[in-house]
Structure formats: structure tokens, C-alpha cells
Amino acid sequence: RIPASAKANTAEGLETAWKMLETAVAAPKPQSRIDALAALGTLGGFPRTETMLESAAKDADRDVRIAAIVAIGFTHDHNLIPLLRQTLDDPAPDVSFAAAAAMFASISSRESPVG
């Protein structure tokens, strides 16, 4: 059995980690936002991840938008496919290309047999 105090510490630690990611995704420096997005790409399936990725996909900085799209691709989160469809129309061609690649990866993962 896990003591209640250990459970509370774990929950507190998780909340601290989420707050750190939220802070980094909103940081003034684009590279800080990009680094946070790389971490978020490993956390698919969490509503907080989806919210932060959705916001970052609309960032003013092209490189941040690309990082958000790449992170979305890594999550294989099918809830974000509509967002990927929207970003196909991004004015920056490399963002559109990243969105197409991420959509392909997400759709392919849906069709792949689990093994």
C-alpha cells in the first residue's frame, strides 16, 4: 500500500510539473516554448497537453508553430487532427508541410494494427 502522504506528494509533484510546462509554453523566448513543446509531444492523451498544443499551434513565431505541429504528430492524439487540418492553411509553407506530415503519421497510427 502507498501511504496517503506519498500519494499527496505525487499529486503535488505532478501539478508542479504541469505548471512548469504551462509556464515554459508561455515563455517570452521562442526557444523556451519550443523546448516545452518537445516535452509535451511525449504526453499525448492529456487534456492539458491538448490545450497547450492548440495554443502553440497558433503562436506568432513560425518555429514555435512547427514545434507544436511536430509535437502533435508525436502524441498521435486523434482529437488534434482537426487542428492539423486547420494548420494546413498556415501562411508559412513549412508549417503546412509539418501539419501534413503529422496528419499522415496520426492517420497511419490509427490504421496500424496494435502489436
N, C-alpha and C positions, 0 to 999 in steps of 0.2 A: 504493500500500500504506500501511496505517496502522501506524505503529510500535507495538511491543508496549507501550512506556511510555504512549502515548496511549490504548491500549485499557485498560490498567490504571487510568489516571486517570479514564476514562469510567465504568468499572465502579465505582470508588470513589465517584465523584460520584453515580451512580445509587443506590448503597447509602446514601449520606448523605441524599439526597432522601427515600428511603423511611423512614429513621429519623426525619427531621423530621416527616413526615406521621404516623407512628406516635405520636410524642411529642405532636403537636398534637391528634390524635384522643382522646388520653387526658388532655388538659389539664384542670385543675380548673375553668376558666372555660368555661361553655357556648358563649359566642361564639367562642372559640378552636376548640372542637370543630366548631362549625357551619362556620367558615371552612375548616377542613381537609376537611370533607365536601364542600364545594363543589369543592375541587380534585380529590378522589377521583372525583367524578362525571365527570371527563374521562378517567379511567384505567380504563375497562372492560376486562374480559378478563384481568386480572392476579389471580392467587390472593390476593396480599396485599391488593389492593383489596377483594375479596370478604370476606375475613376482617374487615377493619376496618369495612366497611359492615354486616356481620352483627352485630357487636358494638354499633355505634352505633344500630342499629335497636331495640336493647333498652335503651337509655340511660334513666335515670330522668327526664331532662329532656324534656318533650314537644317543645320546639322542636328539640332535637338529633335526636329520633326523626323528626320531619318532614324535617329536612335530610338525614338518612340515606336516607329513602324517596325524596325528590326526586333525590338523587344516584344511587340505584339506577336510577331511571327514566331518567336521562340516560345511564347506562352501556349500557342495552339488553342487559344481561347476563342471558341466559336461565337461567343457573344460579341466579339470585337470585329467580326467580319463586315458588318455594315459600316463601321468606321473606316476599315481598309478600303471599302468601295468608294467612300467619300473622298479619301485621300488620293485616289487615282486621278482626281481632277486638280491636284495641287499645282500651283504655278511653276514650281521647281521640278524639272523632269526627273532628277534623281530621287526625289521623294515619291513621285508617281511610280517609278521603277521599283523602289523598295516596297511600296504598297502592293504592286502586282506580284512580286516575289513572295511576300508574306502571305498574300491571299492564296497563292498556289500551294505554299507549304501547309497552310491551315486546312485547305480543302483536301489536299493529299493525305494529311494525317487522319482526317475524318474517314476517308475511303480505305485506308490501310488496315489490314487485319491486325488485331491485337495478338501479340505473340510473345 
